């Protein structure tokens, strides 16, 4: 099963567990890596101290490569008037639960582009793989990480983004199809989203970009892995497929929703965080986005979304939760991560043999 991507990442199987900030854990990443895939940690919303602890905990569980994923969005610009209007828009929903909106919003975490302390930590820790979402850091940062021995990956949702990644000299490319759960990797959301599906995007990149290629979006089983490999990908990145693993930090409500008919309905909204993201449809998708004023910048808007969810969940209501999931969500399986990797590999082999 060796491919250029597997050799690049030092893994046995062409299976990457998506970073999934807020869901991935050292236990999940280590289990996937120990099983021959590439485990990942989404650290974009974590502090330097938290990341240092996560790296140490993961390294205590595995000596195999794992991936650290960072957010490279344009740093948020506070806008008091826009933020006040958004909170006022949400006030009736807070009122349903006997709560009031926060007096103001804050930026809950910085972009990696504005976090030199995080770069210092990565250069000291030298993780095997570092990946980027929402864009790219400066050329000097990329050079420093590569000189430290890190393999660099980045997500692209269209050909222009892929070409930027190739020209920047990264080591590999992740083709994120519109089917993918969680945040779209758009470099510039204001420019719109081409909404290209995983299969078309994979083939487009394979034909026009020379980097080792990883496909992501809606891939849930070995047949999906085989399909994207047939189109030119060297590996597949799966996120929603791993949410139900006991090693993930998904809470009971998230797990229940993913195993219910709700999993059949996913959509993309920016109303939760300020950036387009796909998840299980709930009132944030059906109501909050309707007639909404201009959103605060990401992730300032996320501060409001999290506050509303906290108010609702305190009353046992999950109607405003961010249950990120891709379009293949109904295919999710509640298996230990290592066992899931084994099943995926066997399914992949069966698909290959059946061609």
C-alpha positions as CSV (number, residue, x, y, z in Angstrom):
1,X,0.0,0.0,0.0
2,X,3.0,2.2,-0.2
3,X,2.4,5.5,-2.1
4,X,4.4,8.7,-2.4
5,X,2.1,10.1,0.3
6,X,2.7,7.2,2.6
7,X,6.5,7.4,2.1
8,X,6.4,11.2,2.7
9,X,4.5,10.9,6.0
10,X,6.2,7.7,7.2
11,X,3.0,5.7,7.4
12,X,2.0,2.2,6.5
13,X,-1.6,2.8,5.3
14,X,-3.0,5.7,3.1
15,X,-5.3,6.8,5.9
16,X,-5.2,10.1,7.7
17,X,-7.4,10.9,10.6
18,X,-8.6,14.5,10.1
19,X,-7.4,17.0,12.8
20,X,-10.9,18.0,14.0
21,X,-10.2,20.7,16.6
22,X,-12.4,20.0,19.7
23,X,-12.8,16.3,18.8
24,X,-9.4,14.9,18.2
25,X,-7.4,13.8,21.3
26,X,-3.9,12.4,21.9
27,X,-5.6,9.0,22.5
28,X,-7.3,9.1,19.1
29,X,-4.2,10.4,17.2
30,X,-1.9,7.8,18.8
31,X,-4.3,5.0,18.2
32,X,-4.5,5.8,14.5
33,X,-0.8,6.3,14.2
34,X,0.0,3.0,16.0
35,X,-2.4,1.3,13.6
36,X,-0.3,2.4,10.6
37,X,-2.2,5.6,9.6
38,X,-1.5,9.2,10.4
39,X,-3.2,10.5,13.6
40,X,-3.8,14.2,13.8
41,X,-4.5,16.9,16.4
42,X,-6.3,20.1,15.6
43,X,-4.5,22.7,17.7
44,X,-5.8,25.9,16.0
45,X,-7.9,26.8,19.0
46,X,-5.3,25.8,21.6
47,X,-2.9,27.8,23.6
48,X,0.9,27.2,23.5
49,X,0.8,25.6,26.9
50,X,-2.1,23.3,25.8
51,X,-0.3,22.3,22.7
52,X,2.9,21.6,24.6
53,X,0.9,19.2,26.8
54,X,-0.9,17.6,23.9
55,X,2.4,16.9,22.1
56,X,3.9,15.3,25.2
57,X,0.7,13.2,25.9
58,X,0.6,12.0,22.3
59,X,4.4,11.1,22.3
60,X,3.9,9.1,25.5
61,X,1.3,7.0,23.6
62,X,3.1,6.6,20.2
63,X,6.5,6.8,18.6
64,X,5.0,7.0,15.2
65,X,4.4,10.2,13.1
66,X,1.4,12.4,13.8
67,X,0.1,15.6,12.4
68,X,-0.5,19.0,14.1
69,X,-3.0,21.3,12.3
70,X,-3.0,25.1,12.5
71,X,-5.5,27.8,11.5
72,X,-4.0,30.4,9.1
73,X,-7.0,32.6,8.7
74,X,-6.7,36.4,8.2
75,X,-6.5,37.8,11.8
76,X,-9.8,39.0,13.0
77,X,-10.6,42.7,13.0
78,X,-12.9,43.7,15.9
79,X,-15.9,45.8,15.0
80,X,-18.0,46.8,18.0
81,X,-21.0,47.9,15.9
82,X,-21.1,44.7,13.9
83,X,-20.6,42.6,17.0
84,X,-23.4,44.4,18.9
85,X,-25.8,43.9,16.0
86,X,-25.0,40.2,15.9
87,X,-25.6,39.8,19.7
88,X,-28.9,41.7,19.3
89,X,-29.9,39.3,16.5
90,X,-29.2,36.4,18.9
91,X,-31.0,38.0,21.9
92,X,-34.3,36.2,21.4
93,X,-32.6,32.8,21.3
94,X,-30.8,33.5,24.5
95,X,-34.1,34.6,26.0
96,X,-35.6,31.2,25.3
97,X,-33.3,29.8,28.0
98,X,-33.6,32.7,30.5
99,X,-30.2,34.1,29.5
100,X,-28.9,37.3,27.9
101,X,-26.2,37.6,25.3
102,X,-22.7,38.5,26.6
103,X,-22.0,42.3,26.8
104,X,-19.3,42.0,24.2
105,X,-17.4,39.4,22.1
106,X,-13.7,38.5,22.2
107,X,-11.4,36.6,19.8
108,X,-11.2,33.2,21.5
109,X,-7.9,32.2,19.8
110,X,-5.5,33.9,17.4
111,X,-4.5,33.0,13.9
112,X,-1.2,31.2,13.6
113,X,-0.3,34.1,11.4
114,X,-0.3,36.3,14.6
115,X,1.1,33.8,17.1
116,X,4.9,33.8,17.1
117,X,5.0,31.9,20.3
118,X,3.3,28.9,18.7
119,X,5.9,28.9,15.9
120,X,8.7,28.9,18.6
121,X,7.0,25.9,20.2
122,X,6.8,24.0,16.9
123,X,10.4,24.7,16.1
124,X,11.4,23.4,19.5
125,X,9.2,20.3,19.4
126,X,9.8,19.5,15.7
127,X,6.6,17.5,15.0
128,X,6.9,15.1,12.0
129,X,3.9,16.7,10.2
130,X,2.4,20.2,10.3
131,X,-0.6,21.1,8.3
132,X,-2.4,24.4,7.6
133,X,-6.1,25.3,7.1
134,X,-7.6,28.6,5.9
135,X,-4.4,29.6,4.1
136,X,-0.7,29.7,4.5
137,X,1.8,31.3,6.8
138,X,4.6,33.5,5.4
139,X,7.5,32.0,3.4
140,X,9.9,32.5,6.3
141,X,7.8,30.4,8.6
142,X,7.5,27.6,6.0
143,X,11.2,27.5,5.5
144,X,11.9,27.5,9.3
145,X,9.5,24.5,9.8
146,X,11.0,22.6,6.9
147,X,14.5,23.2,8.1
148,X,13.3,21.8,11.5
149,X,12.4,18.6,9.7
150,X,8.6,19.1,9.5
151,X,6.7,17.7,6.6
152,X,4.2,20.5,5.5
153,X,0.7,20.0,4.2
154,X,-2.1,22.4,3.5
155,X,-5.8,22.2,2.4
156,X,-7.2,23.6,-0.8
157,X,-10.7,23.9,-2.0
158,X,-10.0,25.1,-5.6
159,X,-7.3,25.2,-8.2
160,X,-6.0,28.7,-7.3
161,X,-5.5,27.7,-3.7
162,X,-3.7,24.5,-4.7
163,X,-1.4,26.5,-7.0
164,X,-0.5,28.8,-4.1
165,X,0.3,25.8,-2.0
166,X,2.5,24.3,-4.7
167,X,4.3,27.6,-5.4
168,X,5.0,28.1,-1.7
169,X,7.0,24.8,-1.7
170,X,4.9,22.7,0.6
171,X,5.4,19.0,0.7
172,X,1.8,17.8,0.1
173,X,-1.7,19.0,-0.8
174,X,-5.0,18.1,0.8
175,X,-8.0,18.4,-1.6
176,X,-10.9,19.3,0.6
177,X,-14.2,18.6,-1.2
178,X,-17.4,20.4,-0.4
179,X,-18.7,17.2,1.2
180,X,-16.3,17.5,4.1
181,X,-17.4,18.1,7.6
182,X,-16.2,21.1,9.7
183,X,-14.8,24.3,8.4
184,X,-14.2,24.9,4.7
185,X,-10.5,25.6,4.1
186,X,-11.3,28.7,2.0
187,X,-8.4,31.1,1.9
188,X,-10.7,34.1,1.2
189,X,-14.4,33.3,2.1
190,X,-15.4,36.7,0.9
191,X,-14.5,35.6,-2.7
192,X,-17.1,32.9,-2.5
193,X,-16.9,29.1,-2.6
194,X,-16.7,27.1,-5.8
195,X,-18.2,24.2,-3.9
196,X,-16.2,21.5,-5.8
197,X,-16.9,17.9,-4.8
198,X,-14.1,15.6,-3.6
199,X,-14.0,13.4,-6.7
200,X,-13.8,16.3,-9.2
201,X,-11.4,18.2,-7.0
202,X,-9.1,15.2,-6.6
203,X,-9.0,14.6,-10.3
204,X,-8.4,18.3,-11.1
205,X,-5.5,18.5,-8.7
206,X,-4.0,15.2,-9.8
207,X,-4.0,16.5,-13.4
208,X,-2.6,19.9,-12.8
209,X,-0.6,19.9,-9.5
210,X,2.6,18.0,-9.0
211,X,2.5,17.6,-5.2
212,X,1.6,14.3,-3.4
213,X,-2.1,14.4,-3.0
214,X,-4.5,13.6,-0.2
215,X,-8.3,13.6,-0.8
216,X,-10.8,14.7,1.9
217,X,-14.5,15.0,2.1
218,X,-17.2,12.5,2.5
219,X,-14.8,9.5,2.6
220,X,-16.1,7.0,5.2
221,X,-14.9,3.5,4.2
222,X,-12.3,1.5,2.2
223,X,-14.3,1.8,-1.0
224,X,-14.1,5.6,-0.7
225,X,-10.3,5.4,-0.1
226,X,-10.0,3.2,-3.2
227,X,-12.1,5.6,-5.2
228,X,-10.0,8.7,-4.6
229,X,-6.8,6.7,-5.1
230,X,-8.1,5.7,-8.5
231,X,-8.4,9.4,-9.3
232,X,-4.9,10.2,-8.3
233,X,-4.8,10.7,-4.6
234,X,-2.1,8.9,-2.6
235,X,-4.1,8.8,0.6
236,X,-7.5,9.8,2.0
237,X,-8.2,12.0,5.0
238,X,-11.3,10.9,7.1
239,X,-12.8,13.0,9.8
240,X,-16.5,12.2,10.5
241,X,-15.6,8.5,10.2
242,X,-13.6,8.8,13.5
243,X,-16.0,10.9,15.5
244,X,-17.7,7.9,17.1
245,X,-14.5,6.3,18.1
246,X,-14.3,6.0,21.9
247,X,-11.0,7.8,21.8
248,X,-12.6,11.0,20.4
249,X,-13.8,13.8,22.7
250,X,-17.2,14.0,21.1
251,X,-19.8,14.4,23.8
252,X,-22.8,12.0,24.3
253,X,-25.2,14.4,22.5
254,X,-22.9,14.7,19.5
255,X,-22.6,10.9,19.3
256,X,-26.3,10.4,19.6
257,X,-27.0,12.9,16.9
258,X,-24.5,11.2,14.6
259,X,-26.3,7.9,15.1
260,X,-29.8,9.3,14.5
261,X,-31.7,10.3,11.4
262,X,-30.3,13.8,11.9
263,X,-27.1,12.5,10.4
264,X,-28.8,12.4,7.0
265,X,-29.0,16.2,7.0
266,X,-25.9,18.3,6.8
267,X,-25.4,21.8,5.5
268,X,-22.9,24.6,5.4
269,X,-23.4,27.8,7.5
270,X,-21.1,30.7,8.6
271,X,-23.6,31.6,11.4
272,X,-21.9,29.4,14.1
273,X,-18.3,30.7,13.8
274,X,-18.1,33.4,11.2
275,X,-16.7,31.0,8.6
276,X,-18.5,28.5,6.4
277,X,-18.6,25.0,8.0
278,X,-20.6,21.8,7.4
279,X,-22.4,20.1,10.3
280,X,-25.6,18.5,11.3
281,X,-28.5,20.8,10.6
282,X,-30.1,22.4,13.6
283,X,-31.6,25.8,14.5
284,X,-28.3,27.5,13.9
285,X,-28.7,26.5,10.3
286,X,-32.5,26.8,9.9
287,X,-33.2,30.0,11.9
288,X,-30.1,32.0,13.0
289,X,-28.7,32.5,9.5
290,X,-32.1,33.8,8.2
291,X,-32.3,37.6,8.0
292,X,-29.0,37.9,9.9
293,X,-27.0,41.1,9.9
294,X,-23.3,41.0,8.8
295,X,-21.3,38.5,10.8
296,X,-18.4,39.5,13.1
297,X,-15.1,38.2,11.9
298,X,-14.1,34.6,12.5
299,X,-13.5,33.5,15.2
300,X,-15.1,36.4,17.1
301,X,-18.5,35.2,15.9
302,X,-17.7,31.8,17.4
303,X,-17.6,33.4,20.8
304,X,-21.3,34.3,20.4
305,X,-22.2,30.8,19.0
306,X,-20.5,29.1,21.9
307,X,-22.2,31.3,24.4
308,X,-25.6,30.5,22.9
309,X,-24.9,26.8,22.9
310,X,-23.8,27.0,26.5
311,X,-27.1,28.7,27.5
312,X,-29.1,26.2,25.6
313,X,-27.2,23.1,26.7
314,X,-27.5,24.2,30.4
315,X,-31.2,23.6,29.9
316,X,-30.6,20.2,28.2
317,X,-31.1,21.7,24.7
318,X,-28.7,20.9,21.8
319,X,-30.4,22.9,19.1
320,X,-27.5,25.3,18.8
321,X,-24.6,22.9,19.0
322,X,-21.8,22.7,16.5
323,X,-22.0,19.1,15.5
324,X,-19.6,19.1,12.6
325,X,-20.1,16.3,10.1
326,X,-19.6,15.5,6.4
327,X,-22.1,14.3,3.9
328,X,-21.2,10.7,4.6
329,X,-22.2,11.0,8.2
330,X,-24.8,8.1,8.2
331,X,-21.9,5.7,7.4
332,X,-20.1,6.5,10.7
333,X,-19.2,3.5,12.9
334,X,-18.7,3.3,16.6
335,X,-15.5,1.3,16.6
336,X,-12.2,1.8,18.5
337,X,-9.8,3.7,16.3
338,X,-7.3,0.9,15.8
339,X,-10.1,-1.5,14.8
340,X,-11.6,1.1,12.5
341,X,-8.3,1.5,10.7
342,X,-8.1,-2.3,10.3
343,X,-11.6,-2.4,8.9
344,X,-10.8,0.4,6.5
345,X,-7.7,-1.4,5.3
346,X,-9.6,-4.6,4.7
347,X,-12.4,-2.8,2.8
348,X,-9.8,-1.0,0.7
349,X,-8.1,-4.3,-0.2
350,X,-11.5,-5.8,-1.1
351,X,-12.3,-2.8,-3.3
352,X,-8.9,-3.1,-5.0
353,X,-9.4,-6.8,-5.6
354,X,-12.9,-6.2,-7.0
355,X,-11.8,-3.8,-9.8
